[in-house]
Amino acid sequence: MLRVAVVGSGPSGVYTAQSLVQQDPEVLVDVLDRLPCPYGLVRYGVAPDHEKIKSLQQNLRAVLEHERVRFLGGIRVGADGVPVARLRELYHAVVYCVGAATDRHLGIPGEELPGSWSATEFVSWYSAHPDAAADGFLPAARSAVVVGVGNVAVDVTRMLARGPAELSPTDMPQGALTALAASSVTEIHMVGRRGPSQARFTTKELRELGGLPDTEVIVDEAELALDPAYGDPAGLPAAQRRNVEVLRGWAATPSRGARRRIRLRFFLRPVELLADGDGNGDRVGAVRFERTAPDGHGGVTGTGLHEDLEAQLVLRSVGYRGLPLEGLPFAPERGTVPHLAGRVLRGGAVAPGEYVAGWIKRGPTGVIGTNRPCAKETATSLLEDAPVLLRRELPGDPLELLRAAAAEPVVEWAGWLAIERAEAELGASLGRGVVKLPDWASLLAAASRATG
């Protein structure tokens, strides 16, 4: 009987487990995760107010409750955890679905000033990731700059503009809700270095900004017109054409004098974060941008003209990048593990029993659904290799051996269900729905009730 470990319980990991059990009637799959909670970025990356997308957890849940699938949380693999070589000894095959664990930096002076954060850190905070930074994002901030024009940039912009009445029904942790409710941010700039026809957000996400209560979206048509495709967007792909049409509508709408303003800016490249000049020079106070212009080849070039935007909070949202996992080969230029149809390559040769799926396989591209065919390809490769993999005898059920090697208590499915109950109880005590537990101590304490 084939035993497989899938490292990572986000969509790519769960879809890999699903594909394995659908294609092989006997395979046993353990889905391992460093966190005590499953679902990866569906739990800790999807914005709290996107309930429809978050409901995907129910589909992932059905896979993890399959009789031949076992969720094992609290297991760190690699450095300070179960070595890759040891994991390989315990299973016929291991599939790594560890995502892209870090964000890209701007690489400009002042980026490390207090008040400058990655959008990933901000998302982790309002999503109650147990590794998230303590609340330090919003104090004294009146104006925010979000660098980037993708869906994550739209998410964090929207969350900054939402009011407590809209956020209270979500599963946002109470600390983040309280901080956002008290926020003084009324001016939010979302800035891209290229034009509106090259922005990476989807039209659905973009339109949501225009429906926020007591908030107006401001776009300068003269700035939009710097994009050669703006005047006649007919030749653009449908998604980009719809984006331009939405922006055109906002540019033609007079200001309503709403309490909050979201300003969408284009053709501005950040070149420096400036310290506050009002006696608080240890924090960011503005972002200096250079005006860019199309270079005729799909990129932009600097013009030497600069503009400073006030900001006590700066969130960079310029992409993700994979990190090496100790014991696995890694291609730093791509931020991925070298592979052939999901089979890990070591020194250019296939490494028997080692596989990858998801962002660590293909890079941080696509949407949640993109992980399905990616996972299926890897699962198919693994099952093609199964006759050879099964020749190796295993030491038995790996669970006890994993317990001995894990730094934290192993959280099985019953432990996760106990966390769910604790979050429902917390929400009820606050007069809300489900409210996420925000830290390791509370999560592990809740999980222990399953056996305590």
DRENKE-183831 format. One record per residue (C-alpha): y, x, z. Coordinates in nm, 2 decimals. Example, Ala and Ser with C-alpha at 12.3 -4.5 7.8 and 13.67 -1.06 7.14 Angstrom:
+--------+--------+--------+
|  north |   east |     up |
+--------+--------+--------+
|  -0.45 |   1.23 |   0.78 |
|  -0.11 |   1.37 |   0.71 |
+--------+--------+--------+
***
This chain:
+--------+--------+--------+
|  north |   east |     up |
+--------+--------+--------+
|   0.00 |   0.00 |   0.00 |
|   0.33 |   0.15 |  -0.11 |
|   0.59 |   0.21 |   0.17 |
|   0.95 |   0.25 |   0.06 |
|   1.27 |   0.33 |   0.26 |
|   1.60 |   0.21 |   0.12 |
|   1.89 |   0.39 |   0.29 |
|   2.19 |   0.15 |   0.30 |
|   2.19 |  -0.23 |   0.35 |
|   2.49 |  -0.31 |   0.12 |
|   2.44 |  -0.50 |  -0.21 |
|   2.28 |  -0.21 |  -0.39 |
|   2.03 |  -0.15 |  -0.11 |
|   1.94 |  -0.51 |  -0.07 |
|   1.91 |  -0.57 |  -0.44 |
|   1.68 |  -0.27 |  -0.47 |
|   1.46 |  -0.41 |  -0.19 |
|   1.46 |  -0.75 |  -0.37 |
|   1.37 |  -0.60 |  -0.70 |
|   1.08 |  -0.40 |  -0.54 |
|   0.92 |  -0.70 |  -0.37 |
|   0.96 |  -0.92 |  -0.68 |
|   0.79 |  -0.66 |  -0.90 |
|   0.52 |  -0.55 |  -0.66 |
|   0.33 |  -0.81 |  -0.46 |
|   0.22 |  -0.55 |  -0.19 |
|   0.51 |  -0.31 |  -0.14 |
|   0.66 |  -0.28 |   0.21 |
|   1.03 |  -0.20 |   0.22 |
|   1.23 |  -0.08 |   0.52 |
|   1.60 |  -0.11 |   0.47 |
|   1.77 |   0.15 |   0.69 |
|   2.14 |   0.15 |   0.79 |
|   2.36 |   0.37 |   1.01 |
|   2.53 |   0.06 |   1.14 |
|   2.37 |  -0.20 |   1.36 |
|   2.48 |  -0.47 |   1.11 |
|   2.36 |  -0.53 |   0.75 |
|   2.55 |  -0.62 |   0.43 |
|   2.77 |  -0.31 |   0.38 |
|   3.09 |  -0.37 |   0.20 |
|   3.02 |  -0.75 |   0.19 |
|   3.07 |  -0.75 |   0.57 |
|   3.31 |  -0.46 |   0.60 |
|   3.50 |  -0.45 |   0.26 |
|   3.55 |  -0.81 |   0.14 |
|   3.88 |  -0.95 |   0.27 |
|   3.83 |  -1.20 |   0.55 |
|   4.01 |  -1.48 |   0.35 |
|   3.77 |  -1.45 |   0.06 |
|   3.51 |  -1.68 |   0.21 |
|   3.33 |  -1.75 |  -0.12 |
|   3.26 |  -1.38 |  -0.18 |
|   3.16 |  -1.33 |   0.18 |
|   2.91 |  -1.62 |   0.15 |
|   2.71 |  -1.38 |  -0.06 |
|   2.58 |  -1.26 |   0.28 |
|   2.35 |  -1.56 |   0.27 |
|   2.18 |  -1.44 |  -0.05 |
|   2.14 |  -1.09 |   0.10 |
|   2.01 |  -1.24 |   0.42 |
|   1.73 |  -1.41 |   0.23 |
|   1.61 |  -1.08 |   0.10 |
|   1.62 |  -0.91 |   0.45 |
|   1.42 |  -1.20 |   0.59 |
|   1.14 |  -1.15 |   0.34 |
|   0.81 |  -1.10 |   0.50 |
|   0.77 |  -0.75 |   0.34 |
|   1.12 |  -0.63 |   0.41 |
|   1.23 |  -0.50 |   0.74 |
|   1.59 |  -0.42 |   0.85 |
|   1.63 |  -0.12 |   1.07 |
|   1.99 |  -0.06 |   1.18 |
|   2.13 |   0.23 |   1.39 |
|   1.95 |   0.49 |   1.19 |
|   2.16 |   0.78 |   1.07 |
|   2.01 |   0.99 |   0.78 |
|   2.11 |   1.35 |   0.71 |
|   2.34 |   1.54 |   0.94 |
|   2.30 |   1.45 |   1.31 |
|   2.02 |   1.21 |   1.22 |
|   1.68 |   1.18 |   1.05 |
|   1.66 |   1.47 |   0.80 |
|   1.60 |   1.38 |   0.44 |
|   1.28 |   1.59 |   0.44 |
|   1.15 |   1.40 |   0.74 |
|   1.22 |   1.07 |   0.59 |
|   1.04 |   1.17 |   0.28 |
|   0.73 |   1.25 |   0.49 |
|   0.73 |   0.90 |   0.65 |
|   0.75 |   0.70 |   0.32 |
|   0.60 |   0.72 |  -0.02 |
|   0.95 |   0.69 |  -0.17 |
|   1.31 |   0.68 |  -0.04 |
|   1.59 |   0.52 |  -0.23 |
|   1.94 |   0.63 |  -0.13 |
|   2.21 |   0.35 |  -0.16 |
|   2.48 |   0.52 |   0.05 |
|   2.78 |   0.42 |  -0.16 |
|   3.11 |   0.61 |  -0.20 |
|   3.20 |   0.70 |   0.16 |
|   3.56 |   0.83 |   0.13 |
|   3.88 |   0.75 |  -0.04 |
|   4.08 |   0.97 |  -0.28 |
|   4.40 |   1.14 |  -0.16 |
|   4.73 |   1.15 |  -0.34 |
|   4.76 |   1.52 |  -0.29 |
|   5.14 |   1.51 |  -0.23 |
|   5.36 |   1.65 |   0.05 |
|   5.40 |   1.43 |   0.36 |
|   5.07 |   1.24 |   0.29 |
|   4.95 |   1.32 |   0.65 |
|   5.26 |   1.18 |   0.82 |
|   5.19 |   0.91 |   1.08 |
|   5.22 |   0.57 |   0.92 |
|   5.04 |   0.70 |   0.60 |
|   4.69 |   0.56 |   0.57 |
|   4.42 |   0.50 |   0.32 |
|   4.37 |   0.14 |   0.22 |
|   4.01 |   0.20 |   0.33 |
|   4.12 |   0.26 |   0.68 |
|   4.33 |  -0.05 |   0.69 |
|   4.05 |  -0.26 |   0.54 |
|   3.80 |  -0.12 |   0.80 |
|   4.05 |  -0.21 |   1.08 |
|   4.10 |  -0.58 |   0.98 |
|   3.72 |  -0.61 |   0.89 |
|   3.61 |  -0.48 |   1.24 |
|   3.42 |  -0.18 |   1.12 |
|   3.30 |   0.00 |   1.43 |
|   3.43 |   0.34 |   1.30 |
|   3.78 |   0.20 |   1.23 |
|   4.09 |   0.36 |   1.37 |
|   4.26 |   0.19 |   1.67 |
|   4.55 |  -0.04 |   1.60 |
|   4.83 |   0.18 |   1.49 |
|   4.92 |   0.04 |   1.14 |
|   5.20 |  -0.21 |   1.20 |
|   5.42 |  -0.12 |   1.50 |
|   5.79 |  -0.11 |   1.40 |
|   5.70 |  -0.14 |   1.03 |
|   5.95 |  -0.35 |   0.83 |
|   5.86 |  -0.24 |   0.48 |
|   5.53 |  -0.13 |   0.33 |
|   5.43 |   0.05 |   0.02 |
|   5.08 |   0.01 |  -0.13 |
|   5.01 |   0.28 |  -0.39 |
|   4.77 |   0.15 |  -0.65 |
|   4.72 |  -0.16 |  -0.86 |
|   4.35 |  -0.25 |  -0.83 |
|   4.18 |  -0.53 |  -0.64 |
|   4.18 |  -0.34 |  -0.31 |
|   4.55 |  -0.29 |  -0.34 |
|   4.60 |  -0.66 |  -0.40 |
|   4.37 |  -0.73 |  -0.09 |
|   4.57 |  -0.52 |   0.15 |
|   4.90 |  -0.65 |   0.01 |
|   4.78 |  -1.01 |   0.06 |
|   4.66 |  -0.94 |   0.41 |
|   5.00 |  -0.79 |   0.50 |
|   5.17 |  -1.11 |   0.38 |
|   4.94 |  -1.36 |   0.53 |
|   5.04 |  -1.56 |   0.84 |
|   4.84 |  -1.63 |   1.16 |
|   4.77 |  -1.99 |   1.05 |
|   4.58 |  -1.86 |   0.74 |
|   4.40 |  -1.58 |   0.92 |
|   4.29 |  -1.75 |   1.24 |
|   4.01 |  -1.94 |   1.06 |
|   3.86 |  -1.62 |   0.93 |
|   3.62 |  -1.38 |   1.11 |
|   3.89 |  -1.12 |   1.15 |
|   3.87 |  -0.94 |   1.49 |
|   4.11 |  -1.07 |   1.75 |
|   4.30 |  -0.75 |   1.79 |
|   4.38 |  -0.73 |   1.41 |
|   4.48 |  -1.10 |   1.41 |
|   4.72 |  -1.05 |   1.70 |
|   4.88 |  -0.74 |   1.54 |
|   4.92 |  -0.91 |   1.20 |
|   5.06 |  -1.22 |   1.36 |
|   5.33 |  -1.01 |   1.53 |
|   5.40 |  -0.80 |   1.22 |
|   5.76 |  -0.75 |   1.12 |
|   5.67 |  -0.65 |   0.76 |
|   5.87 |  -0.86 |   0.52 |
|   5.90 |  -0.63 |   0.22 |
|   5.58 |  -0.51 |   0.04 |
|   5.59 |  -0.29 |  -0.27 |
|   5.27 |  -0.26 |  -0.47 |
|   5.32 |   0.04 |  -0.71 |
|   5.13 |   0.17 |  -1.01 |
|   5.20 |   0.49 |  -1.21 |
|   5.11 |   0.32 |  -1.54 |
|   5.21 |  -0.01 |  -1.70 |
|   5.10 |  -0.37 |  -1.63 |
|   4.86 |  -0.37 |  -1.93 |
|   4.66 |  -0.09 |  -1.76 |
|   4.65 |  -0.23 |  -1.41 |
|   4.30 |  -0.27 |  -1.26 |
|   4.33 |  -0.59 |  -1.06 |
|   4.17 |  -0.91 |  -1.19 |
|   4.38 |  -1.21 |  -1.28 |
|   4.22 |  -1.42 |  -1.01 |
|   4.32 |  -1.17 |  -0.74 |
|   4.66 |  -1.13 |  -0.89 |
|   4.74 |  -1.50 |  -0.89 |
|   4.65 |  -1.53 |  -0.53 |
|   4.97 |  -1.34 |  -0.44 |
|   5.18 |  -1.61 |  -0.60 |
|   5.02 |  -1.88 |  -0.37 |
|   5.10 |  -1.73 |  -0.03 |
|   5.32 |  -1.95 |   0.20 |
|   5.68 |  -1.84 |   0.25 |
|   5.62 |  -1.54 |   0.02 |
|   5.77 |  -1.47 |  -0.33 |
|   5.65 |  -1.22 |  -0.59 |
|   5.93 |  -1.03 |  -0.76 |
|   5.88 |  -0.85 |  -1.09 |
|   6.15 |  -0.67 |  -1.29 |
|   6.11 |  -0.77 |  -1.66 |
|   6.29 |  -0.46 |  -1.77 |
|   6.03 |  -0.24 |  -1.59 |
|   5.75 |  -0.45 |  -1.74 |
|   5.90 |  -0.40 |  -2.09 |
|   5.85 |  -0.02 |  -2.06 |
|   5.48 |  -0.10 |  -2.15 |
|   5.44 |  -0.10 |  -2.53 |
|   5.18 |  -0.38 |  -2.50 |
|   5.41 |  -0.60 |  -2.29 |
|   5.62 |  -0.74 |  -2.58 |
|   5.31 |  -0.85 |  -2.78 |
|   5.00 |  -0.86 |  -2.56 |
|   4.78 |  -1.03 |  -2.82 |
|   4.59 |  -0.71 |  -2.89 |
|   4.49 |  -0.65 |  -2.53 |
|   4.15 |  -0.74 |  -2.39 |
|   4.15 |  -1.09 |  -2.25 |
|   4.17 |  -0.98 |  -1.88 |
|   4.47 |  -0.75 |  -1.93 |
|   4.64 |  -1.01 |  -2.15 |
|   4.61 |  -1.27 |  -1.87 |
|   4.75 |  -1.03 |  -1.62 |
|   5.05 |  -0.97 |  -1.84 |
|   5.10 |  -1.34 |  -1.88 |
|   5.10 |  -1.39 |  -1.50 |
|   5.35 |  -1.11 |  -1.46 |
|   5.57 |  -1.25 |  -1.73 |
|   5.58 |  -1.58 |  -1.55 |
|   5.69 |  -1.42 |  -1.23 |
|   5.95 |  -1.22 |  -1.40 |
|   6.11 |  -1.54 |  -1.54 |
|   6.11 |  -1.71 |  -1.20 |
|   6.43 |  -1.71 |  -1.00 |
|   6.42 |  -1.57 |  -0.64 |
|   6.36 |  -1.85 |  -0.38 |
|   6.48 |  -1.65 |  -0.08 |
|   6.14 |  -1.66 |   0.09 |
|   6.09 |  -1.48 |   0.42 |
|   5.85 |  -1.22 |   0.27 |
|   5.87 |  -1.05 |  -0.06 |
|   5.60 |  -0.88 |  -0.26 |
|   5.75 |  -0.65 |  -0.53 |
|   5.52 |  -0.53 |  -0.81 |
|   5.64 |  -0.20 |  -0.95 |
|   5.51 |  -0.01 |  -1.25 |
|   5.56 |   0.33 |  -1.41 |
|   5.63 |   0.50 |  -1.08 |
|   5.43 |   0.81 |  -0.96 |
|   5.44 |   0.91 |  -0.59 |
|   5.55 |   1.27 |  -0.55 |
|   5.64 |   1.29 |  -0.17 |
|   5.63 |   1.10 |   0.15 |
|   5.95 |   1.14 |   0.34 |
|   5.99 |   1.15 |   0.72 |
|   6.20 |   0.88 |   0.88 |
|   6.56 |   0.99 |   0.89 |
|   6.66 |   0.77 |   1.18 |
|   6.57 |   1.00 |   1.47 |
|   6.20 |   0.92 |   1.44 |
|   6.12 |   1.21 |   1.20 |
|   5.75 |   1.23 |   1.30 |
|   5.67 |   0.92 |   1.10 |
|   5.69 |   0.82 |   0.74 |
|   6.01 |   0.65 |   0.64 |
|   6.01 |   0.64 |   0.26 |
|   5.81 |   0.73 |  -0.05 |
|   5.97 |   0.92 |  -0.33 |
|   5.85 |   0.82 |  -0.68 |
|   5.91 |   0.98 |  -1.01 |
|   5.97 |   0.74 |  -1.30 |
|   5.70 |   0.78 |  -1.57 |
|   5.68 |   0.68 |  -1.93 |
|   5.39 |   0.61 |  -2.17 |
|   5.28 |   0.93 |  -2.35 |
|   5.14 |   0.75 |  -2.65 |
|   4.78 |   0.84 |  -2.56 |
|   4.71 |   0.59 |  -2.28 |
|   4.85 |   0.81 |  -2.01 |
|   5.20 |   0.87 |  -1.87 |
|   5.44 |   1.16 |  -1.84 |
|   5.71 |   1.23 |  -1.59 |
|   6.07 |   1.17 |  -1.67 |
|   6.24 |   1.37 |  -1.39 |
|   6.41 |   1.06 |  -1.26 |
|   6.33 |   0.97 |  -0.90 |
|   6.35 |   0.67 |  -0.67 |
|   6.29 |   0.64 |  -0.30 |
|   6.14 |   0.32 |  -0.15 |
|   6.17 |   0.26 |   0.22 |
|   5.84 |   0.23 |   0.40 |
|   5.73 |   0.26 |   0.76 |
|   5.37 |   0.19 |   0.64 |
|   5.21 |   0.35 |   0.34 |
|   4.86 |   0.25 |   0.22 |
|   4.71 |   0.45 |  -0.07 |
|   4.45 |   0.27 |  -0.28 |
|   4.37 |   0.51 |  -0.56 |
|   3.99 |   0.49 |  -0.56 |
|   3.68 |   0.60 |  -0.38 |
|   3.46 |   0.91 |  -0.39 |
|   3.10 |   0.98 |  -0.29 |
|   3.02 |   1.24 |  -0.02 |
|   2.72 |   1.47 |  -0.02 |
|   2.43 |   1.37 |   0.20 |
|   2.27 |   1.67 |   0.37 |
|   1.94 |   1.75 |   0.21 |
|   2.02 |   1.58 |  -0.13 |
|   2.16 |   1.74 |  -0.44 |
|   2.51 |   1.65 |  -0.52 |
|   2.74 |   1.67 |  -0.83 |
|   3.09 |   1.72 |  -0.67 |
|   3.28 |   1.68 |  -0.99 |
|   3.15 |   1.32 |  -1.02 |
|   3.08 |   1.25 |  -0.65 |
|   2.73 |   1.14 |  -0.73 |
|   2.37 |   1.25 |  -0.69 |
|   2.22 |   1.38 |  -1.02 |
|   1.95 |   1.14 |  -1.15 |
|   1.75 |   1.02 |  -1.45 |
|   1.72 |   0.64 |  -1.45 |
|   1.75 |   0.65 |  -1.07 |
|   1.51 |   0.94 |  -1.02 |
|   1.68 |   1.22 |  -0.82 |
|   1.70 |   1.55 |  -1.01 |
|   1.67 |   1.87 |  -0.82 |
|   1.76 |   2.17 |  -1.03 |
|   1.73 |   1.95 |  -1.34 |
|   1.38 |   1.84 |  -1.26 |
|   1.27 |   1.50 |  -1.12 |
|   1.21 |   1.51 |  -0.74 |
|   0.90 |   1.30 |  -0.67 |
|   0.96 |   1.01 |  -0.44 |
|   1.34 |   1.04 |  -0.43 |
|   1.57 |   0.78 |  -0.59 |
|   1.93 |   0.66 |  -0.59 |
|   2.11 |   0.33 |  -0.66 |
|   2.46 |   0.19 |  -0.64 |
|   2.78 |   0.40 |  -0.63 |
|   2.61 |   0.72 |  -0.52 |
|   2.41 |   0.69 |  -0.85 |
|   2.68 |   0.58 |  -1.09 |
|   3.02 |   0.64 |  -0.92 |
|   3.25 |   0.37 |  -0.76 |
|   3.26 |   0.14 |  -1.06 |
|   3.19 |  -0.23 |  -1.12 |
|   3.18 |  -0.54 |  -0.90 |
|   2.92 |  -0.65 |  -0.66 |
|   2.71 |  -0.80 |  -0.93 |
|   2.70 |  -0.47 |  -1.12 |
|   2.46 |  -0.35 |  -0.85 |
|   2.18 |  -0.58 |  -0.97 |
|   2.09 |  -0.42 |  -1.30 |
|   2.15 |  -0.08 |  -1.14 |
|   1.91 |  -0.15 |  -0.86 |
|   1.65 |  -0.30 |  -1.10 |
|   1.65 |   0.01 |  -1.31 |
|   1.59 |   0.23 |  -1.01 |
|   1.32 |   0.00 |  -0.87 |
|   1.15 |  -0.01 |  -1.21 |
|   1.14 |   0.37 |  -1.22 |
|   1.00 |   0.39 |  -0.87 |
|   0.72 |   0.14 |  -0.94 |
|   0.63 |   0.33 |  -1.26 |
|   0.58 |   0.64 |  -1.04 |
|   0.38 |   0.45 |  -0.78 |
|   0.03 |   0.56 |  -0.89 |
|   0.13 |   0.92 |  -0.82 |
|   0.33 |   0.85 |  -0.51 |
|   0.04 |   0.66 |  -0.35 |
|  -0.18 |   0.97 |  -0.36 |
|   0.00 |   1.10 |  -0.06 |
|  -0.12 |   0.98 |   0.28 |
|   0.14 |   0.87 |   0.53 |
|   0.12 |   0.91 |   0.91 |
|   0.13 |   0.53 |   0.96 |
|   0.41 |   0.28 |   1.04 |
|   0.72 |   0.49 |   1.06 |
|   0.91 |   0.27 |   1.30 |
|   0.82 |   0.46 |   1.62 |
|   0.88 |   0.80 |   1.46 |
|   1.22 |   0.67 |   1.35 |
|   1.29 |   0.55 |   1.70 |
|   1.22 |   0.90 |   1.83 |
|   1.45 |   1.06 |   1.58 |
|   1.74 |   0.81 |   1.58 |
|   2.05 |   0.90 |   1.79 |
|   2.12 |   0.53 |   1.87 |
|   1.88 |   0.25 |   1.96 |
|   1.72 |   0.11 |   1.65 |
|   1.84 |  -0.25 |   1.58 |
|   1.58 |  -0.47 |   1.42 |
|   1.65 |  -0.81 |   1.27 |
|   1.63 |  -0.98 |   1.60 |
|   1.90 |  -0.75 |   1.73 |
|   2.12 |  -0.84 |   1.43 |
|   2.07 |  -1.21 |   1.50 |
|   2.18 |  -1.15 |   1.86 |
|   2.50 |  -0.99 |   1.73 |
|   2.56 |  -1.30 |   1.52 |
|   2.52 |  -1.52 |   1.82 |
|   2.76 |  -1.31 |   2.02 |
|   3.02 |  -1.33 |   1.75 |
|   2.98 |  -1.70 |   1.74 |
|   3.02 |  -1.72 |   2.12 |
|   3.33 |  -1.49 |   2.10 |
|   3.49 |  -1.71 |   1.84 |
|   3.43 |  -2.03 |   2.04 |
|   3.58 |  -1.87 |   2.35 |
|   3.90 |  -1.80 |   2.15 |
|   3.91 |  -2.14 |   1.99 |
|   3.82 |  -1.99 |   1.65 |
|   3.51 |  -1.98 |   1.43 |
|   3.29 |  -1.67 |   1.42 |
|   3.49 |  -1.36 |   1.53 |
|   3.36 |  -1.01 |   1.46 |
|   3.28 |  -0.77 |   1.74 |
|   3.50 |  -0.46 |   1.66 |
|   3.33 |  -0.16 |   1.82 |
|   3.00 |   0.02 |   1.87 |
|   2.97 |  -0.06 |   2.24 |
|   3.01 |  -0.44 |   2.19 |
|   2.77 |  -0.45 |   1.89 |
|   2.50 |  -0.25 |   2.07 |
|   2.54 |  -0.45 |   2.39 |
|   2.50 |  -0.77 |   2.19 |
|   2.19 |  -0.63 |   2.00 |
|   2.03 |  -0.53 |   2.33 |
|   2.02 |  -0.90 |   2.43 |
|   1.74 |  -0.95 |   2.18 |
|   1.51 |  -0.74 |   2.39 |
|   1.69 |  -0.73 |   2.73 |
+--------+--------+--------+
***
